[in-house]
Amino acid sequence: MAVIRLKIKKEAIMQVVCAIVIALIPILFSYKQIFSISPTYIVLILLLPYVALKLISKKRFVFKHQGILFLYLFYMLIDHGVTLGEVVVLFLFFIYAFATHNRVFNAEILWKVIVTISCIATIGVLIQAFFYYGLGKQILMCPTGLMEPAVWEQYGVDSSYRAGGHEMFRPAAFFLEPSIYAQYVVLAIMYLRLSETRTKKDLILAIFLSIGIIASTSGIGIATIVAVWLLSYGKVLFNSKNFLKGFVGVLFFIVVLIIAFNVSETFRESVLRIVGLGERSDYNAIAGRTGGVVFMWNSLSGSELWFGTGEYISRWYTWGFLGTFFRIIYEYGLIGVSLFTLLFLSPAFFLKSWQRWMAFYIIVLSLVSGISIQSTIFYYILIYCDLREIV
């Protein structure tokens, strides 16, 4: 019995380690490389022996829903030549995806870790907001000296911006910038509001995290949480047994938004900057996120349009920001972006669990934001982790 208990305890510890490693993927990618390797890949490689042993112990394997993933990774590998680094990255993607489909990871523990990290980050954002608006001081929590310069450049963020050299104070806790913080925390809110098992505690946590996103002033984050909350009450609304509850929920949420818009200058400015109607600045978040599309599109012709250039975009700062969808077109062509879209469109339409909404979210997010290959691995794991219908 003691041996069995020891094995169970070790397994529980390893599942927590797995959850922490996976949950940190979209955070570690911002940090400086170690021996030319991203910290994300280092921790994934260190965890690989455990993942391999768990797979070996399986009596049978699940291959359902993995065909599109294989085509996507194979195309990326052969489209413009093969390098050792690309082989390692794509292998890690495939092995972790395969492990996810075969239930190597504990979904419940993983989501608890993600919610915990989101709460810690939100506390950080609220502390920054309190010090700024209450005491007139700015607190920088992001360790800028440890951040990868290429990531700074990709998001158009520099140290002067994060220190407050901007028309609007935008806290992001230990994340690189508000939109990255919001993109992470939104996932926790989706889990708390859309998953099949919801409690009063989940409701309180979702409200708390939503306040953090509003305080961060992220336009993408605010637009997304509005959609998530309306969707969560909409699901209740279309349930005949809970129609009144859903209707009251939707109405109450809309009233809260209207009051917040009229009372809070920060919230109003955050919303208006999405369409360039802000009182402090005429910055248009939508145009800022899509401004480089025309320039990118006009630079492609012939085979480059279908297969891409094979070049990492380094001219985005003169063209304008490009979301992942358009960056893939530039690098891997229409074929590559079609496979990427199918990778998430498939679960969006065919899965019956709440994770299908997350798949839709990733597709929309890819149009207006930068999603790294590390984050793509992260999102894929979350969508397929511990689904009953894949076995």
N, C-alpha and C positions, 0 to 999 in steps of 0.2 A: 504493500500500500504506500509506503514511504517513497518508493521509487516512482510509482505512478504519479503521486502528488508532485514530486520534484519535476517530472517530465511536463506535467500540466503547467506548473509555475514557469518553467523555462519557455514553454510555448507561448504563454500569455505575455511574458516579457518581450519575446521576439516579435509578437504581433504589435505590441506598442512601439517597438523600434521601427518596424516596417511602416506603421502609420505615421510616425514622426518624420521619417525620411521622405515618404511620398508627399506629406502635407507641406514640407519645406521646399519642394521642387520649384514652384514659381517664385520663391523668395531668394533661394541660393543663386539662381541664374544671374542675378544682378551683381554678384560679388566677383572680385578679381580671380582670375584663373591661377591655379597652382600647377607649376610645371606645364603650362599651356593647356591645362585641362580645367573645365568648369567644375566648381564645387558640386554642382548637381550630379554630374557624371561620376565624380569620385565616390560620393555616398551611395549611388546606385550600384557601382561596381563592387564596393565593399559589402553590400547586402546580397550580392549575386549568389554566393555559395549557399546561403540559407534558402533563397528562392529556388535554386537548382535542386537542392535536396528535397524540398517540399514537392516539387514537380515529379521527381523520380519516385517518390513514395505513392504517387497516384496510381490506382489500378487501371483507370481509363482516362482518356483526354477528351476535352470538349473543343471542337473546331468551328462550331456554329458562329456566324457573324464575323469571321476573321478573314474572309476572302478579299474584301475590299481593302483591309489593312495591308495584307500581303502585296496586293497590286500597287498600292500607294507607295509603300516602302521600297519595293523592287524598282518602280519607275524612278523614284528619287535617286536610287543607287546607280542606275545605268544611263540616266538622261544625259549627263555631261561628264562622264568619266568617274572613276572610283578612287577615293583616297582612303587611307587607313582610318582617319578620324571619322569619316562618314560611315564606314562599315561598322565601327564600334558603336556610334550613336544609334544607327538604325537597328543594329542587333539588340541594343538595350531596349529600344522602343518595342521591338517584337517580343522579346522574352518577358518583359513586364506586362505587356498586353496579354500574352498567352497565359501567364500566371494569373492575371486578373480573371480571365474567362474560366480558369480552372480553380477558382476560389482559394487561392493561396493567401489572400489578404482578408482580414476581418473588416467588413464594411462599417460595422457599428463603431468599432474603435477608431477607425480612420476618420469618420465624420465627427466624432467627439473631439479628436485632436484638432481638426479644422475649425470647429466652433470655438474651441479654447484659444487657439492662436488668433482668431478673428476678434474675440473678446479682449484679449491682451492688447492687440493693435488698436482697437476702438477706445480703450481706456487711454492709450497714448495720445490718440487724436483729440480726445476730449480734454486731456491735461494741457495739450498745446493750445487748444482753443481758449481754455480758461486763462492761461497765462497771458495770451495775446489780448483778448478782449477785456479781461478783468484787471490785469496788472500791467498791460502795455509792454510785455516782454515776449520775445520769440525763443522757443526752445527747439533746437535741431536734434532730432532723435535718429535720423538716418546717418549711418557711419559713412560719410562721403569718401573718406580716405580709403575705404576698403572696396568701393564700388568699381566695377569694370568700366573703363572709359568708353568703350564701344557701346555699352548700354546707355550711358549718359547721352551719347550722341544720338542713338537711335530714338530716344524719347524727347530729344530737344531740351534736355534739362541740364543745367550746370550749377555749380556750387552757389553762385550769386543768386540764382533763382530760388533754390531751396532755402537760402538764408533769408529770403523775403524780398528780393529784388523783382517784385511783380506787383501788378496793380491790385491784387487781391490776395489776402492771406489764405494759404491752402495747406493745412496740416495733413500729414500722411503717416505719422508715427515712424516706424522703422522701415517703411516701404520707400521706394525711390521717389514716387510722386503719387498724388491723390488717385488717379485713375487705376494704377496698379493695386493700390490698397482696396479701392472699391470693387474691382473685378474679383479679388480674392474673397472679400467679405460677402459679396452678393451670393456666392455659392453657399455659404453657411446659412444665409437667409432663405434661399431656395429650399435647402434641406429642412429648415425649421418650419417653413410655411407650406411646402408642397408635398413632403413625404407622407406616406400613408399613416404613420403614427405621430400625432401631434398632441402636445400637452399644454397646460397653462404656462408652465415654465418655458416651453419653447416659444410661446407667444411673447413673453416678457423679454427673452433673449433677442428675438427678432426685432422687437421695437427698439431695444438698446442698440443693436447693430445698425439699424436704419438711421437712428439719430447720429451715429458716428459718420455714416456716409454723407448725410446732409451737412454735417460740420466740416467734412473734408472738401466740400464744394465741387466734387466731381460730377460733371454733367452726365456722363455715361452712367455713373452709379445711381444718381437720383432718378434718371429716366427708367433704369432697370428695376429699382426697388418699387417704384410706382406700378410698373407692369406686374411684378411678382405679387404685390399685395392685392391688386385688383384681380389677378388670376386666382389667388388663393380663396378670395371671397366669391369669385365667379364660379368656382367649382362647387361651392356650397349653394350658391344661388340656383344652379341648374339641377340641384338635388331637391326633388319635390317635397321631401320630408323636412328640409331645412331652408326652404325658400325665404321665409321671413328673416331668419338669422343671416343669410347671405346678403339679402337686400339691405338690411340695417348696417351690416358690415361695410358694404360698398359705399352707402350713403355717408356713414360716419367718416370713412377714410377720405372721401372727396371733400367733406366739410373741413376736416383737419388740414388738408392741403391748401384750401382756399384761405383759411385763417392764417396758416404759416406764411403763405405768400404775401399777405397784406401786413402781417405783424413783423416778420423777420426780414431785415434788410439783406442779411447774408444769404438766406434761402432764396429770396426774390432775385438777387443778383446771380446766384448760381444757376437758377432756371433760365433767366433771360440771356445769359452768356451762351447758352446752347444755340440760340438763333441770332446772336449778335445784337441784342437790344438792351444790353446792360447799361446801367446808369454811370458806372465807373469806367467802363471800357466798352469799345465797340467790337471786341473779339468775338468771332463767330465760331463756336466749337465744331459745328457740323462742317463748315467750310474748311476749318483748320484740319479736320480729320480726312477730308476728301480732296483737298486742294491740289494734290500732286497727281491725281488719277489721269487727267487729260494729258499732262506732260509725259507721264509714263506710257500711256497708250500710244501716243504719237511717235514714241521712240522705237516701237516694235513694228516689224513688217516681215512678211514671208514666213519662213520656218521658225523665226524667233517668236512669232506670235503663238505658234502651236507648241513649240518645245522650250521656249524661253531662251535667255541669254547665257544662263549658267553663272552669271555674275551676281554677287551680293550687292544690293543697291547701296551705293555710297553717295548718291546725288540727291537723296530725299530732301535734304535741308535747302536745296535750291528749287526743287520741284514743288515741295510741300509734303506733308506727312502722308504716308501710305499705309493702309491697314494690311494685315497679313494676306487677305484675299488677293490684293493687287500686287503685293510683293512676290507672291507665289507665281502670278502670271508673268512677272518680269523675269524671275529666275527659272521657272519650270514650265511656262507657257499655259495655254488653255487646257491642255491635257492634264497637267499637274494640278491646276486649280479645280478641275472637274473631279479628280480623284479625291482631293482634299475635302471638297464639298460633300461628296458621296459618303466619305468616312463618317461624317456627322449627320448627314441627312438620313442615312439608313436608320440609325437608332431613333432619330427624331420622329419618324413615321411608323416604325415597326415595333418599337418597344412599348409595353403597356404600363410600365412603372413610371413614377414621377420623374425619373432621370431623362425622359424624352424631352422635357421642357429645358433641361440643361443643355441638351444637344442643339435645340433651336437657338438657345442663348449664345452658344459658341459660334454658330454660323453668323449670326448678326454681329457679334463682337468682332469677328474676323474682318468685317467690312470697314470698321471704324477704329480698330485698335491693333497694336502689334502683339501677336501671339508667338512666342518663341517655340522652337521644337521641344524644349523642355516642358513648357506649359501645355503643349499639345499632348505630350505623354501623360501629364497630370490630369487633364480633362478626360482623356480617353479612359484612364483607370477609374475615375469617379463615375463615369457614365455606366460602365459595365461591371463595377465591383459588386459581387454577391447578388446577382440577379437570378431569381428562380427560373425565369423562362429560358435561360441559355443552357440549362443542363437537361 
